[in-house]
Amino acid sequence: MNHPSNTMHKGWTRRQVIITGSAVTASLLAGCQPATPEPGSPVTAATAVTTTTAPPTPTLLVEEAPIEDTIELRRKLAQMVLVGFRGLSLDDANPIAADVRNRNIGGVVLFSYDVALQQWNRNIESPVQAAALNASLQDLAATPLIIAVDQEGGRVARLDERFGFPPTLSAQELGERNDPAFTYEAAAQMARTLKAAGVNHNFAPVVDLNTNPDNPIIGAIGRSFSADPSVVIEQAAAFIRAHQDYGVTTTLKHFPGHGSSRDDSHLGFVEVTAVWQPVELEPYRQLIAQNLVDAVMTAHVFNAQLDPNAVATLSRPIITGILREELGFDGVVFSDDMQMGAIADNYGFEDAVVRAIDAGVDVIAIANNLTFDPGIATRIIDLLAAAVADGRLSEARIDASYRRIMALKAKWM
């Protein structure tokens, strides 16, 4: 609540609050309740009533949410957090165990390579080891976890031959062949591999158009099916259907289009204003219309054609306006990794996380790989709870994300 009230909701408690600050005190003593200022705004001199003798400082009864409501809110907020972690197996000393068991976070993401340590022993060692790790994670979870990987195929495949998994083909190789039946079989093998390892969600396929083949993070490493939207749509549809048939959910990325960029958003600010084209929305438009989209991942790109004030991940006009309202998508929206340079080097972390949720993102994804913070999940839950408490985020907004996340999980629960 932003202002004192004499009424109480069922189950709420009251506490005494000492009101300080001469302007507010004088106004209350004069018998008129001041208009509630916006959070963080100053109380102006016009609000004050001059008094010659200061009476005793008054106390007010302020509503306070009951403990059980606070616990329920934090439970929902925890489902909006997906983090990376270190470890080939679990024990009680691993911080991720407490995040899953005690905080009930929504998901984890696995990596084969630890970027910060420059080592290949992050989470993947073998098919047997990966399956055991993921089973241990699910055993700790009161609500089934999203266990996700980036298994696009080709150079971006966390479960690959070096660890004893089957080889994969890149999106570019599949797009050049342009045979949906062949793509289905290739993707089905990926889905079977994921399912056997205990992975239930694939951060793939990439539906960025290959409009800039020299793009260092998309075209140059074979992550796009094609520059032709019709090829991308057909290939992505086959990829998704294969995963659906084996009980693995998928994510389209990177909305609203990263294929035309000249730079890598892992490393810093990326602007696509001059090169992005509206056709880059077509894969999303068509696949959403075909009811094939489980989830969408945002791009940390700045596109002034769509929003002159924020990168896509933090943009209400892009996430809520275009993806939700124009394209009609009501599934889960994941942020791309919030530790990437495009966010970390240009926005304060707390501000970026809250703005992403306000924009329409449902799950804050933290790879925890470029840098490693074992307490990151708690930090995110705390700052989102604070944003609800001070009115920056509404409980209705949190409930909408929670509903979408539970609907996603219901597909494989």
Phi, psi and omega per residue, in radians:
M1 nan 2.456 -3.119
N2 -1.675 -0.110 -3.097
H3 -2.589 2.762 3.110
P4 -1.105 2.616 3.116
S5 -2.529 2.575 3.098
N6 -1.612 -0.040 3.124
T7 -1.799 2.723 3.088
M8 -2.251 2.461 3.024
H9 -1.435 2.682 3.124
K10 -0.987 2.288 3.078
G11 1.534 -0.084 3.135
W12 -1.591 2.769 3.115
T13 -1.970 2.866 3.076
R14 -2.007 2.579 3.026
R15 -2.415 2.660 3.109
Q16 -1.450 2.365 3.118
V17 -2.164 2.246 3.076
I18 -1.432 2.127 -3.138
I19 -1.571 2.131 3.120
T20 -2.099 2.961 -3.098
G21 1.724 2.060 -2.956
S22 -1.059 -0.663 -3.066
A23 -1.145 -0.839 -3.127
V24 -1.160 -0.764 -3.133
T25 -1.036 -0.828 -3.107
A26 -1.097 -0.708 -3.137
S27 -1.109 -0.770 3.131
L28 -1.134 -0.697 -3.118
L29 -1.196 -0.440 3.116
A30 -1.366 -0.062 3.057
G31 1.608 0.127 3.123
C32 -2.122 2.290 3.136
Q33 -1.376 2.269 -3.108
P34 -1.255 2.643 2.985
A35 -1.074 2.402 -3.109
T36 -1.261 2.110 3.121
P37 -1.258 2.740 3.003
E38 -1.098 2.601 3.135
P39 -0.945 2.228 3.091
G40 1.570 -0.167 -3.106
S41 -1.487 2.584 -3.105
P42 -1.313 2.712 2.977
V43 -1.539 2.141 -3.025
T44 -1.424 2.885 -3.139
A45 -1.091 -0.475 -3.121
A46 -1.120 -0.375 -3.131
T47 -1.330 -0.447 -2.987
A48 -1.320 2.577 2.997
V49 -2.107 2.153 -3.059
T50 -1.288 2.337 3.059
T51 -2.245 2.594 -3.131
T52 -1.545 -0.488 3.120
T53 -2.194 2.185 -3.107
A54 -1.459 1.970 3.094
P55 -1.231 3.072 3.133
P56 -1.023 2.554 3.114
T57 -1.124 2.203 -3.062
P58 -1.370 2.866 2.998
T59 -2.087 2.610 3.122
L60 -2.199 2.664 3.027
L61 -1.637 2.112 -3.076
V62 -2.065 2.381 3.109
E63 -1.172 2.476 3.114
E64 -2.369 2.308 -3.098
A65 -1.080 2.466 3.098
P66 -1.170 2.760 -3.089
I67 -1.009 -0.714 -3.087
E68 -1.124 -0.574 3.092
D69 -1.203 -0.673 3.101
T70 -1.109 -0.737 3.111
I71 -1.093 -0.747 -3.136
E72 -1.123 -0.724 3.099
L73 -1.070 -0.821 -3.126
R74 -1.124 -0.559 3.080
R75 -1.110 -0.732 3.112
K76 -1.196 -0.745 3.138
L77 -1.088 -0.654 3.139
A78 -1.094 -0.570 3.099
Q79 -1.174 -0.276 -3.132
M80 -1.602 0.221 -3.097
V81 -2.103 2.262 3.050
L82 -2.276 2.187 -3.019
V83 -2.315 2.704 2.949
G84 -1.559 2.825 -3.085
F85 -2.653 2.993 3.091
R86 -1.867 2.519 3.030
G87 2.341 2.359 3.048
L88 -1.540 -0.283 3.078
S89 -2.588 2.969 -3.087
L90 -1.886 2.494 2.870
D91 -2.512 2.995 -3.047
D92 -1.135 -0.334 -3.138
A93 -1.366 -0.290 -3.137
N94 -1.317 2.150 -3.099
P95 -0.981 -0.486 -3.109
I96 -1.159 -0.466 3.117
A97 -1.083 -0.780 3.100
A98 -1.195 -0.642 3.105
D99 -1.046 -0.712 -3.112
V100 -1.387 -0.856 -3.026
R101 -1.304 -0.789 -3.007
N102 -1.680 -0.606 -3.080
R103 -1.729 -0.282 3.076
N104 1.062 0.792 3.106
I105 -1.089 2.763 -3.025
G106 -1.337 -0.519 -3.073
G107 -2.963 2.980 3.068
V108 -2.321 2.796 3.059
V109 -2.240 2.347 -3.078
L110 -1.724 2.534 3.049
F111 -2.304 2.622 3.053
S112 -1.560 -0.556 -3.068
Y113 -1.998 2.317 3.073
D114 -1.634 1.870 -3.050
V115 -1.133 -0.801 -3.093
A116 -1.107 -0.689 -3.138
L117 -1.571 -0.226 -3.086
Q118 0.963 0.922 -3.132
Q119 -2.385 2.698 -3.115
W120 -1.729 0.443 -3.115
N121 -2.109 0.706 -3.067
R122 -1.203 -1.233 -3.124
N123 -2.328 -0.206 -2.995
I124 -2.106 2.242 3.088
E125 -2.288 -0.630 -3.115
S126 -2.887 2.879 3.079
P127 -1.024 -0.729 -3.135
V128 -1.154 -0.794 3.139
Q129 -1.078 -0.788 -3.103
A130 -1.094 -0.734 3.125
A131 -1.110 -0.699 3.132
A132 -1.175 -0.735 3.106
L133 -1.040 -0.835 -3.083
N134 -1.209 -0.596 3.054
A135 -1.133 -0.671 3.099
S136 -1.104 -0.719 3.111
L137 -1.092 -0.816 -3.126
Q138 -1.149 -0.579 3.120
D139 -1.102 -0.492 -3.137
L140 -1.440 -0.290 -2.931
A141 -1.574 2.212 3.033
A142 -1.246 -0.626 3.028
T143 -1.968 2.258 -3.097
P144 -0.847 2.369 -3.115
L145 -1.412 2.512 2.757
I146 -1.283 2.072 3.013
I147 -1.972 1.899 -2.938
A148 -2.042 2.676 2.958
V149 -2.487 2.847 2.946
D150 -1.638 1.663 3.129
Q151 -2.045 1.220 -3.106
E152 -1.363 -0.570 -3.023
G153 1.896 2.659 -3.104
G154 1.292 -2.284 -3.054
R155 -1.278 -0.334 3.102
V156 -1.922 1.491 3.121
A157 -2.635 1.884 -3.071
R158 -1.231 -0.564 3.098
L159 -1.740 1.639 -3.034
D160 -2.196 -3.040 -2.982
E161 -1.089 -0.551 -3.088
R162 -1.089 -0.388 3.140
F163 -1.855 0.177 3.082
G164 1.604 0.212 3.098
F165 -1.636 2.794 -3.136
P166 -1.101 2.624 3.055
P167 -1.164 2.757 -3.141
T168 -2.287 2.827 3.069
L169 -1.866 2.556 3.129
S170 -1.296 2.828 3.051
A171 -1.019 -0.701 -3.140
Q172 -1.079 -0.744 3.118
E173 -1.116 -0.703 3.109
L174 -1.185 -0.705 3.133
G175 -1.154 -0.654 3.118
E176 -1.166 -0.628 3.063
R177 -1.245 -0.668 3.032
N178 0.945 0.855 3.100
D179 -2.163 1.765 -3.065
P180 -0.988 -0.611 3.125
A181 -1.143 -0.693 3.107
F182 -1.174 -0.739 3.112
T183 -1.084 -0.707 3.099
Y184 -0.995 -0.819 -3.107
E185 -1.155 -0.704 3.106
A186 -1.117 -0.740 3.133
A187 -1.233 -0.582 3.111
A188 -1.109 -0.691 3.080
Q189 -1.096 -0.727 3.066
M190 -1.032 -0.810 -3.093
A191 -1.117 -0.703 3.090
R192 -1.094 -0.699 3.103
T193 -1.079 -0.795 3.139
L194 -1.114 -0.827 -3.108
K195 -1.036 -0.775 3.141
A196 -1.117 -0.528 3.136
A197 -1.482 -0.041 -3.134
G198 1.487 0.246 3.086
V199 -1.591 2.229 -3.090
N200 -1.934 -0.056 -3.118
H201 -2.487 2.279 3.136
N202 -1.901 2.152 3.024
F203 -1.371 1.185 -3.137
A204 -2.873 2.788 0.147
P205 -1.591 2.768 2.950
V206 -1.301 2.218 3.071
V207 -2.036 0.337 2.997
D208 -1.135 2.375 3.072
L209 -1.349 2.450 -3.094
N210 -1.462 0.997 -3.088
T211 -1.351 -0.306 3.026
N212 -2.225 1.630 -3.095
P213 -1.053 -0.337 3.125
D214 -1.565 0.021 3.109
N215 -0.936 2.101 -2.970
P216 -1.188 -0.351 -3.057
I217 -1.962 -0.136 3.114
I218 -2.153 -1.387 -3.026
G219 -1.080 -0.724 -3.046
A220 -1.178 -0.315 3.132
I221 -2.084 0.391 2.937
G222 1.278 0.473 -3.056
R223 -1.584 -0.137 -3.120
S224 -1.863 2.459 3.095
F225 -1.161 -0.678 -3.000
S226 -3.082 2.881 2.952
A227 -1.459 -0.247 -3.111
D228 -1.539 2.048 -3.087
P229 -1.063 -0.578 -3.131
S230 -1.150 -0.630 3.080
V231 -1.186 -0.774 3.130
V232 -1.036 -0.788 -3.107
I233 -1.100 -0.815 -3.101
E234 -1.167 -0.734 3.129
Q235 -1.176 -0.768 3.136
A236 -1.108 -0.676 3.126
A237 -1.075 -0.754 3.108
A238 -1.131 -0.735 3.112
F239 -1.030 -0.816 -3.100
I240 -1.160 -0.801 -3.108
R241 -1.051 -0.685 3.109
A242 -1.068 -0.752 3.123
H243 -1.157 -0.738 3.119
Q244 -1.017 -0.695 -3.097
D245 -1.164 -0.321 3.112
Y246 -1.964 0.250 3.014
G247 1.304 0.498 3.107
V248 -2.036 2.185 3.114
T249 -1.459 2.830 -2.990
T250 -2.346 2.940 -3.131
T251 -2.367 2.212 2.972
L252 -1.372 2.456 3.107
K253 -2.646 2.647 0.164
H254 -2.135 1.947 -3.014
F255 -1.272 2.374 0.124
P256 -1.715 0.359 3.101
G257 2.355 2.123 -3.124
H258 -2.071 -0.083 -3.015
G259 -1.190 -0.434 -3.107
S260 -1.552 -0.077 -3.030
S261 -1.223 2.750 3.081
R262 -1.777 -0.173 -3.011
D263 -2.260 2.961 -3.086
D264 -1.845 2.063 -3.104
S265 -1.239 -0.187 2.980
H266 -1.117 -0.528 -2.966
L267 -1.704 -0.397 -3.108
G268 2.963 -2.903 -3.068
F269 -1.084 2.327 3.140
V270 -2.226 2.120 3.103
E271 -1.937 2.307 3.133
V272 -2.120 0.227 -3.048
T273 -0.920 -0.782 -3.044
A274 -1.421 -0.266 -3.017
V275 -2.034 -0.345 -3.116
W276 -1.201 2.523 3.118
Q277 -2.202 2.553 -3.138
P278 -0.991 -0.450 3.135
V279 -1.069 -0.342 3.135
E280 -1.170 -0.232 3.064
L281 -1.473 -0.263 -2.997
E282 -1.036 -0.748 3.099
P283 -1.000 -0.693 3.106
Y284 -1.157 -0.812 -3.112
R285 -1.002 -0.862 -3.040
Q286 -1.269 -0.735 -3.106
L287 -1.240 -0.610 3.028
I288 -1.120 -0.752 3.128
A289 -1.089 -0.517 3.109
Q290 -1.484 0.061 3.120
N291 1.025 0.702 -3.110
L292 -1.859 -0.054 -2.951
V293 -1.749 2.012 3.045
D294 -1.392 -0.744 -3.041
A295 -2.708 2.817 3.109
V296 -2.302 2.450 3.051
M297 -1.902 2.409 -3.115
T298 -1.403 2.810 3.021
A299 -1.867 2.456 3.065
H300 -1.515 0.943 -3.141
V301 -1.962 2.583 3.090
F302 -1.708 2.154 -3.096
N303 -2.353 1.676 -3.069
A304 -1.176 -0.284 3.026
Q305 -1.089 -0.543 -3.064
L306 -1.841 -0.574 3.096
D307 -2.766 1.986 -3.117
P308 -1.393 0.057 -2.992
N309 -2.058 -0.226 -3.038
A310 -2.757 2.693 2.991
V311 -1.162 2.801 -2.985
A312 -0.996 -0.710 -3.105
T313 -1.040 -0.498 -3.087
L314 -1.846 0.249 -2.974
S315 -1.867 1.977 3.026
R316 -1.116 -0.737 3.093
P317 -1.019 -0.594 -3.104
I318 -1.452 -0.874 -3.056
I319 -1.329 -0.929 3.138
T320 -1.390 -0.798 -3.068
G321 -1.160 -0.935 -3.060
I322 -1.502 -0.980 -3.036
L323 -1.182 -0.855 -3.089
R324 -1.331 -0.955 -2.963
E325 -1.467 -0.843 -3.106
E326 -1.295 -0.800 -3.085
L327 -1.587 -0.186 3.020
G328 1.323 0.483 -3.106
F329 -1.562 2.178 3.121
D330 -2.116 0.390 3.064
G331 -1.610 -2.944 -3.066
V332 -1.311 2.355 2.986
V333 -1.916 2.081 3.029
F334 -1.663 2.444 2.898
S335 -1.270 2.691 2.849
D336 -1.240 3.002 -3.065
D337 -0.919 2.107 -3.093
M338 -1.344 -0.040 3.042
Q339 -1.646 -0.032 3.130
M340 -1.128 2.687 -3.040
G341 -1.003 -0.600 -3.112
A342 -1.050 -0.523 3.076
I343 -1.666 -0.947 -3.004
A344 -1.046 -0.588 -3.070
D345 -1.552 -0.090 -3.016
N346 -2.261 -0.199 -3.116
Y347 -2.405 2.619 2.967
G348 -1.196 2.472 -3.035
F349 -1.042 -0.850 -3.116
E350 -1.048 -0.823 3.141
D351 -1.071 -0.727 -3.109
A352 -1.150 -0.738 -3.131
V353 -1.113 -0.810 -3.136
V354 -1.154 -0.721 3.132
R355 -1.138 -0.621 3.113
A356 -1.099 -0.800 3.120
I357 -1.130 -0.757 3.109
D358 -1.068 -0.587 3.140
A359 -1.216 -0.435 -3.127
G360 2.250 0.004 3.070
V361 -1.206 2.460 -3.139
D362 -1.740 -0.626 -3.070
V363 -2.216 2.152 3.048
I364 -1.450 2.041 -3.131
A365 -1.744 2.218 3.103
I366 -2.179 1.871 3.139
A367 -1.118 -0.535 -3.140
N368 1.008 0.650 -3.008
N369 -2.158 -0.736 3.039
L370 -1.115 -0.710 2.920
T371 -2.347 2.785 -3.078
F372 -2.146 2.170 3.121
D373 -2.295 1.802 -3.080
P374 -1.134 -0.300 -3.141
G375 -1.766 0.247 -2.990
I376 -1.127 -0.624 -3.119
A377 -1.116 -0.817 3.107
T378 -1.072 -0.700 3.141
R379 -1.061 -0.736 -3.133
I380 -1.187 -0.789 3.125
I381 -1.033 -0.767 -3.139
D382 -1.070 -0.794 -3.060
L383 -1.273 -0.550 3.062
L384 -1.219 -0.683 3.080
A385 -1.081 -0.703 3.094
A386 -1.120 -0.648 3.139
A387 -1.189 -0.591 3.041
V388 -1.216 -0.759 -3.100
A389 -1.065 -0.657 -3.096
D390 -1.703 0.145 3.000
G391 1.561 0.024 3.097
R392 -1.221 -0.533 3.043
L393 -2.195 2.493 3.124
S394 -1.652 2.732 3.061
E395 -1.141 -0.553 3.090
A396 -1.094 -0.668 3.100
R397 -1.112 -0.722 3.115
I398 -1.147 -0.743 3.140
D399 -1.065 -0.637 3.129
A400 -1.117 -0.757 3.107
S401 -1.145 -0.755 -3.140
Y402 -1.034 -0.748 3.108
R403 -1.051 -0.771 -3.135
R404 -1.135 -0.727 -3.134
I405 -1.098 -0.774 3.119
M406 -1.131 -0.615 3.094
A407 -1.159 -0.661 3.068
L408 -1.099 -0.829 -3.093
K409 -1.152 -0.514 3.135
A410 -1.109 -0.326 3.138
K411 -1.236 -0.394 3.103
W412 -2.299 0.073 3.125
M413 -1.278 nan nan
